[in-house]
Amino acid sequence: MSGPDIITMGCRLNIAESEAIRQMAADQDDLIVVNSCAVTAEAVRQTRQAIRRARRERPDARILVTGCAAQTEPQTFAAMAEVDAVIGNREKMEPSSYISPFGSSEVEKRQAHPDRFSTSLETNGLFEQPSKVRVADIMTVRDTAPHMASAFADHARAFLEVQNGCDHRCTFCIIPYGRGNSRSVPAGAVVDKARELVDAGYCEIVLTGVDVTSYGPDLPGAPTLGLLVERILKGVPDLPRLRLSSIDSVEMDDRLFDLVAHEPRMMPHVHLSLQAGDDMILKRMKRRHSRADAVRIVERLKAARPDISIGADIIAGFPTEDDAMFARSLALIDDCAIVHGHIFPYSPRAGTPAARMPQVDRATIKARAARLRAACADRRDAWLRSLIGTQQSVLVERSGLSGHAENFASVRFTTAQTPSAILRATITGLEKGVLIAQEAA
């Protein structure tokens, strides 16, 4: 074994940061790091489940929990006998966090005295918490950790973190309390890292962040995400493919729109944070766009770049959502041509305004989520069928057996291909939401 085991939950930003952790803790062979997600109650439940499974599989390892769930509810994880330490999102970017704070005999101590490590309390000046917790107030963080611009994932494409935190306060969202206020990585550091990634053989870079389209106001001169993209494309001319993670459509200015719509090295794929298709629900969510705004930006993108594919996040069963409101969200899938849908059943997060609103019953939420997923699958499959017989430019994943087209369609090859290569492939079929391809002659 070499280095720590990393269990990553949740978003692409966590994927990027997990790779930074892997590098920082490279000499910690006895360590398991669980990089948690707090976006829903289900994500927290899955994190706890992953911790218990990790302990069963490696009873002698040290288990450290970090990420957004560790930041927002550290006591939950500190109370688990399986957990040896809990650190926050700021602390996870410090190499010293991965050296055992309890010494090399920590596992033996935990096994001999489990109660001590699940109930012992001390005061850290902010709140009373278990002694194995090191979680600072994330709202006091104003800078970006030096590792933010140097994190990338063990995939054929690299995830480059350019922004963290969020200044918005959507009523359903706990993530700002896990990530802190918005802060941006200076453009020079981003360009340098992008160049380093290309030199290391990466053909595609995905710019990630909590609210990536809010990039820049905290930096000198207040650059925008569009300006950052321009600098990357100019400063790294050998980069074949650049992609954006989830963006807020209301923050897409004309410069960024023109790049997405017309720049060949920008991939024809956007993932929009839409959340709902009913204006009253959007207001109660404290979103900053209307239904018409969402439809309009997609119509503009499609008109400028017809091959662009649209992804979106949609929440099912937000508090007060009635049948008519849900129907408008369901119709949004067709109205915005959503082929990469991420459906989230609403779950109340303690401390958020939405948790105090009249709730939709769980059975209704589950049924609405299922209908949204089915509608997304139908739309996706019809789109994928339309690609049969075409040629697509595909980035081959590390396995050599699969990849992603420029439009982010999943592709499986009939024969193994060169990992990390970009090749022209002929699409010959469709199986279970995945295109079947062979290398073009």
VODO-51226 format. One record per residue (C-alpha): x negated, z, y; residue number from 1. Coordinates in nm, 3 decimals, padded with zeros to 5 digits. Layout:
! VODO-51226
      east        up     north   resi
         X         Z         Y    NUM
...
This chain:
! VODO-51226
      east        up     north   resi
    00.000    00.000    00.000      1
   -00.124   -00.077    00.351      2
    00.035    00.066    00.662      3
    00.380    00.217    00.712      4
    00.712    00.101    00.575      5
    00.941    00.000    00.864      6
    01.319   -00.002    00.825      7
    01.475   -00.186    01.119      8
    01.841   -00.155    01.210      9
    02.025   -00.353    01.475     10
    01.907   -00.599    01.735     11
    01.622   -00.845    01.786     12
    01.467   -00.607    02.036     13
    01.431   -00.352    01.758     14
    01.274   -00.620    01.538     15
    01.013   -00.687    01.805     16
    00.942   -00.319    01.861     17
    00.916   -00.252    01.489     18
    00.624   -00.494    01.475     19
    00.454   -00.308    01.759     20
    00.506    00.014    01.561     21
    00.357   -00.148    01.252     22
    00.042   -00.225    01.448     23
    00.019    00.117    01.613     24
    00.064    00.301    01.282     25
   -00.139    00.061    01.069     26
   -00.344    00.341    00.910     27
   -00.046    00.562    00.820     28
    00.015    00.462    00.458     29
    00.232    00.766    00.384     30
    00.477    00.694    00.667     31
    00.829    00.548    00.672     32
    00.967    00.464    01.018     33
    01.341    00.411    01.054     34
    01.409    00.224    01.380     35
    01.776    00.305    01.434     36
    02.072    00.144    01.608     37
    02.351    00.318    01.800     38
    02.573    00.027    01.900     39
    02.858    00.146    01.674     40
    02.942    00.452    01.467     41
    02.898    00.230    01.161     42
    02.541    00.148    01.269     43
    02.464    00.520    01.286     44
    02.620    00.574    00.943     45
    02.410    00.292    00.797     46
    02.098    00.445    00.953     47
    02.168    00.779    00.780     48
    02.230    00.594    00.456     49
    01.898    00.409    00.489     50
    01.716    00.739    00.547     51
    01.860    00.896    00.231     52
    01.774    00.587    00.028     53
    01.419    00.587    00.163     54
    01.372    00.951    00.066     55
    01.496    00.885   -00.288     56
    01.260    00.590   -00.327     57
    00.956    00.763   -00.175     58
    00.994    01.141   -00.208     59
    00.637    01.212   -00.091     60
    00.642    01.001    00.225     61
    00.682    01.124    00.582     62
    01.003    00.989    00.737     63
    01.015    00.943    01.113     64
    01.336    00.830    01.286     65
    01.334    00.654    01.621     66
    01.542    00.395    01.808     67
    01.867    00.416    02.001     68
    02.055    00.645    01.761     69
    01.760    00.885    01.758     70
    01.759    00.876    02.139     71
    02.132    00.937    02.186     72
    02.194    01.189    01.908     73
    01.861    01.337    01.795     74
    02.022    01.648    01.649     75
    02.214    01.435    01.398     76
    01.891    01.314    01.240     77
    01.691    01.632    01.286     78
    01.957    01.811    01.082     79
    01.887    01.582    00.785     80
    01.656    01.747    00.532     81
    01.512    01.403    00.450     82
    01.373    01.360    00.804     83
    01.032    01.492    00.911     84
    01.035    01.392    01.278     85
    01.262    01.233    01.540     86
    01.118    01.054    01.843     87
    01.281    00.872    02.132     88
    01.263    00.513    02.250     89
    00.989    00.593    02.501     90
    00.786    00.795    02.251     91
    00.804    00.523    01.986     92
    00.573    00.307    02.200     93
    00.299    00.573    02.195     94
    00.047    00.543    01.907     95
    00.006    00.921    01.891     96
    00.369    00.953    01.778     97
    00.281    00.822    01.433     98
    00.021    01.083    01.348     99
    00.192    01.370    01.168    100
    00.276    01.636    01.430    101
    00.291    01.895    01.153    102
   -00.037    01.820    00.974    103
   -00.107    01.661    00.639    104
    00.082    01.930    00.448    105
    00.415    01.851    00.621    106
    00.581    01.709    00.311    107
    00.491    02.015    00.108    108
    00.621    02.242    00.387    109
    00.950    02.054    00.402    110
    00.994    02.070    00.027    111
    00.912    02.441    00.015    112
    01.119    02.539    00.321    113
    01.395    02.281    00.377    114
    01.604    02.515    00.592    115
    01.322    02.559    00.840    116
    01.314    02.189    00.912    117
    01.687    02.137    00.934    118
    01.792    02.431    01.151    119
    01.491    02.563    01.349    120
    01.560    02.534    01.723    121
    01.352    02.550    02.038    122
    01.413    02.466    02.404    123
    01.232    02.172    02.561    124
    01.356    02.227    02.914    125
    01.633    01.968    02.891    126
    01.848    02.082    02.604    127
    01.819    02.290    02.290    128
    01.711    02.078    01.996    129
    01.541    02.103    01.658    130
    01.165    02.156    01.683    131
    01.085    01.835    01.498    132
    01.245    01.635    01.781    133
    01.046    01.470    02.061    134
    01.294    01.282    02.277    135
    01.242    01.262    02.653    136
    01.508    01.182    02.912    137
    01.513    00.802    02.894    138
    01.676    00.779    03.239    139
    01.352    00.898    03.400    140
    01.154    00.601    03.262    141
    01.082    00.347    03.534    142
    00.804    00.137    03.386    143
    00.764   -00.080    03.078    144
    00.547    00.046    02.797    145
    00.231   -00.163    02.755    146
    00.340   -00.268    02.405    147
    00.660   -00.429    02.526    148
    00.488   -00.758    02.602    149
    00.287   -00.757    02.282    150
    00.553   -00.705    02.017    151
    00.641   -00.979    01.771    152
    00.805   -01.000    01.433    153
    00.680   -01.112    01.094    154
    00.890   -01.429    01.099    155
    00.818   -01.794    01.163    156
    00.948   -01.731    01.514    157
    00.819   -01.454    01.738    158
    01.033   -01.209    01.935    159
    00.883   -01.139    02.276    160
    01.024   -00.840    02.463    161
    01.046   -00.915    02.836    162
    01.298   -00.652    02.948    163
    01.439   -00.316    02.841    164
    01.723   -00.092    02.949    165
    02.047   -00.172    03.131    166
    02.185   -00.089    03.476    167
    02.544   -00.174    03.383    168
    02.788    00.077    03.241    169
    03.037   -00.102    03.017    170
    03.292    00.157    02.916    171
    03.238    00.112    02.541    172
    02.858    00.109    02.539    173
    02.618    00.393    02.458    174
    02.306    00.174    02.469    175
    02.205    00.246    02.835    176
    02.173    00.611    02.732    177
    01.947    00.505    02.447    178
    01.738    00.258    02.645    179
    01.748    00.381    03.004    180
    01.769    00.178    03.322    181
    01.666   -00.188    03.339    182
    01.296   -00.258    03.370    183
    01.102   -00.581    03.333    184
    00.764   -00.686    03.196    185
    00.552   -00.863    03.461    186
    00.556   -01.240    03.415    187
    00.179   -01.267    03.384    188
    00.177   -01.033    03.084    189
    00.462   -01.228    02.925    190
    00.286   -01.563    02.970    191
   -00.041   -01.422    02.834    192
    00.136   -01.289    02.525    193
    00.327   -01.614    02.474    194
   -00.002   -01.803    02.482    195
   -00.151   -01.557    02.232    196
    00.145   -01.605    01.999    197
    00.114   -01.985    02.010    198
   -00.260   -01.957    01.943    199
   -00.170   -01.741    01.640    200
    00.045   -02.022    01.501    201
    00.397   -01.938    01.620    202
    00.601   -02.247    01.706    203
    00.905   -02.068    01.846    204
    00.938   -01.768    02.076    205
    01.262   -01.577    02.135    206
    01.279   -01.384    02.463    207
    01.447   -01.051    02.397    208
    01.572   -00.752    02.592    209
    01.868   -00.519    02.621    210
    02.007   -00.719    02.915    211
    01.761   -01.005    02.933    212
    01.941   -01.196    03.211    213
    01.889   -00.896    03.442    214
    01.515   -00.964    03.427    215
    01.315   -00.927    03.746    216
    01.476   -00.730    04.033    217
    01.242   -00.435    03.972    218
    00.929   -00.653    04.000    219
    00.750   -00.765    04.320    220
    00.928   -01.067    04.464    221
    01.231   -01.008    04.237    222
    01.175   -01.305    04.003    223
    01.466   -01.422    03.788    224
    01.481   -01.502    03.418    225
    01.489   -01.870    03.511    226
    01.162   -01.833    03.699    227
    01.008   -01.650    03.403    228
    01.114   -01.930    03.166    229
    00.962   -02.187    03.401    230
    00.634   -01.995    03.408    231
    00.623   -01.970    03.029    232
    00.689   -02.342    02.981    233
    00.429   -02.436    03.241    234
    00.171   -02.177    03.136    235
    00.203   -02.241    02.762    236
    00.236   -02.620    02.731    237
    00.169   -02.612    02.355    238
    00.479   -02.398    02.286    239
    00.726   -02.631    02.109    240
    01.037   -02.412    02.111    241
    01.168   -02.138    02.340    242
    01.493   -01.954    02.275    243
    01.689   -01.679    02.449    244
    01.848   -01.380    02.281    245
    02.194   -01.261    02.391    246
    02.263   -01.329    02.758    247
    02.527   -01.227    03.010    248
    02.687   -01.551    03.129    249
    02.772   -01.410    03.472    250
    02.398   -01.364    03.535    251
    02.306   -01.725    03.446    252
    02.198   -01.872    03.779    253
    02.155   -02.243    03.851    254
    01.783   -02.245    03.764    255
    01.839   -02.091    03.421    256
    02.142   -02.313    03.359    257
    01.941   -02.627    03.437    258
    01.663   -02.522    03.200    259
    01.903   -02.448    02.914    260
    02.098   -02.766    02.980    261
    01.811   -03.012    03.029    262
    01.473   -02.878    02.913    263
    01.393   -03.019    02.563    264
    01.171   -02.723    02.472    265
    01.458   -02.483    02.542    266
    01.663   -02.470    02.224    267
    02.026   -02.596    02.243    268
    02.171   -02.257    02.155    269
    02.300   -01.968    02.366    270
    02.448   -01.638    02.255    271
    02.688   -01.499    02.513    272
    02.792   -01.139    02.559    273
    03.166   -01.209    02.595    274
    03.322   -00.906    02.418    275
    03.687   -01.005    02.474    276
    03.915   -01.290    02.576    277
    04.179   -01.094    02.768    278
    04.131   -01.021    03.138    279
    04.287   -00.674    03.131    280
    04.068   -00.569    02.839    281
    03.763   -00.713    03.017    282
    03.847   -00.501    03.323    283
    03.890   -00.191    03.109    284
    03.557   -00.267    02.946    285
    03.409   -00.291    03.300    286
    03.277   -00.637    03.226    287
    03.188   -00.854    03.524    288
    03.338   -01.184    03.409    289
    03.689   -01.312    03.346    290
    03.819   -01.517    03.057    291
    03.814   -01.825    03.281    292
    03.450   -01.759    03.368    293
    03.357   -01.761    02.999    294
    03.541   -02.083    02.927    295
    03.398   -02.248    03.239    296
    03.032   -02.176    03.158    297
    03.076   -02.312    02.805    298
    03.247   -02.626    02.936    299
    02.958   -02.681    03.180    300
    02.695   -02.630    02.911    301
    02.874   -02.861    02.667    302
    02.914   -03.129    02.934    303
    02.544   -03.115    03.020    304
    02.413   -03.079    02.663    305
    02.672   -03.178    02.404    306
    02.464   -03.062    02.106    307
    02.437   -02.703    02.231    308
    02.576   -02.437    01.997    309
    02.754   -02.127    02.124    310
    02.729   -01.777    01.986    311
    02.915   -01.473    02.115    312
    02.978   -01.103    02.065    313
    03.345   -01.005    02.041    314
    03.487   -00.655    01.997    315
    03.801   -00.613    01.787    316
    04.050   -00.339    01.868    317
    03.923   -00.212    02.203    318
    04.141    00.077    02.328    319
    04.484   -00.033    02.461    320
    04.448   -00.381    02.303    321
    04.794   -00.502    02.200    322
    04.887   -00.807    01.993    323
    04.902   -01.042    02.292    324
    04.564   -00.925    02.420    325
    04.412   -00.972    02.076    326
    04.562   -01.321    02.050    327
    04.374   -01.421    02.366    328
    04.047   -01.299    02.215    329
    04.124   -01.488    01.894    330
    04.193   -01.805    02.092    331
    03.859   -01.765    02.273    332
    03.678   -01.872    01.956    333
    03.821   -02.221    01.989    334
    03.829   -02.225    02.369    335
    03.455   -02.146    02.383    336
    03.360   -02.339    02.066    337
    03.201   -02.026    01.914    338
    03.011   -02.112    01.596    339
    02.778   -01.811    01.581    340
    03.020   -01.520    01.608    341
    02.918   -01.153    01.597    342
    03.232   -00.946    01.547    343
    03.223   -00.571    01.611    344
    03.516   -00.347    01.514    345
    03.552   -00.105    01.805    346
    03.435    00.248    01.733    347
    03.441    00.525    01.994    348
    03.101    00.651    02.107    349
    03.102    01.008    02.236    350
    03.032    01.024    02.609    351
    03.165    00.677    02.692    352
    03.481    00.625    02.902    353
    03.643    00.406    02.637    354
    03.636    00.695    02.390    355
    03.886    00.876    02.616    356
    04.126    00.580    02.638    357
    04.430    00.538    02.408    358
    04.287    00.422    02.076    359
    04.404    00.144    01.844    360
    04.454    00.268    01.487    361
    04.169    00.196    01.244    362
    04.375   -00.020    01.008    363
    04.473   -00.251    01.294    364
    04.113   -00.270    01.416    365
    03.995   -00.361    01.066    366
    04.261   -00.630    01.029    367
    04.184   -00.781    01.370    368
    03.811   -00.788    01.297    369
    03.881   -00.969    00.970    370
    04.092   -01.231    01.150    371
    03.821   -01.286    01.411    372
    03.554   -01.324    01.142    373
    03.769   -01.570    00.949    374
    03.833   -01.777    01.262    375
    03.460   -01.780    01.342    376
    03.378   -01.885    00.986    377
    03.631   -02.168    00.999    378
    03.493   -02.294    01.330    379
    03.134   -02.260    01.205    380
    03.199   -02.444    00.878    381
    03.373   -02.732    01.055    382
    03.073   -02.762    01.289    383
    02.826   -02.746    01.001    384
    03.016   -03.013    00.807    385
    02.985   -03.240    01.111    386
    02.605   -03.214    01.076    387
    02.596   -03.351    00.720    388
    02.414   -03.683    00.723    389
    02.226   -03.607    01.044    390
    01.858   -03.533    01.090    391
    01.765   -03.194    01.234    392
    01.438   -03.047    01.358    393
    01.390   -02.733    01.147    394
    01.145   -02.446    01.181    395
    01.052   -02.342    00.827    396
    01.057   -01.968    00.758    397
    00.774   -01.784    00.583    398
    00.935   -01.832    00.241    399
    00.910   -02.209    00.274    400
    01.262   -02.239    00.134    401
    01.476   -02.190    00.445    402
    01.470   -02.231    00.820    403
    01.668   -02.274    01.139    404
    01.756   -02.593    01.322    405
    01.723   -02.612    01.700    406
    02.093   -02.528    01.727    407
    02.025   -02.217    01.513    408
    02.212   -02.348    01.210    409
    02.075   -02.192    00.891    410
    01.909   -02.446    00.661    411
    01.800   -02.427    00.297    412
    01.556   -02.682    00.152    413
    01.587   -02.839   -00.190    414
    01.209   -02.808   -00.236    415
    00.956   -02.567   -00.084    416
    00.813   -02.669    00.254    417
    00.509   -02.561    00.455    418
    00.584   -02.220    00.611    419
    00.602   -02.207    00.993    420
    00.604   -02.586    01.021    421
    00.856   -02.782    01.228    422
    00.984   -03.082    01.036    423
    01.255   -03.343    01.051    424
    01.506   -03.278    00.775    425
    01.802   -03.477    00.650    426
    02.114   -03.265    00.604    427
    02.269   -03.348    00.265    428
    02.531   -03.078    00.214    429
    02.677   -02.736    00.293    430
    02.694   -02.427    00.071    431
    02.835   -02.090    00.181    432
    02.765   -02.141    00.550    433
    02.413   -02.279    00.498    434
    02.310   -02.642    00.542    435
    02.126   -02.806    00.253    436
    01.837   -03.028    00.355    437
    01.547   -03.234    00.233    438
    01.248   -03.343    00.437    439
    01.310   -03.675    00.602    440
    01.108   -03.968    00.472    441
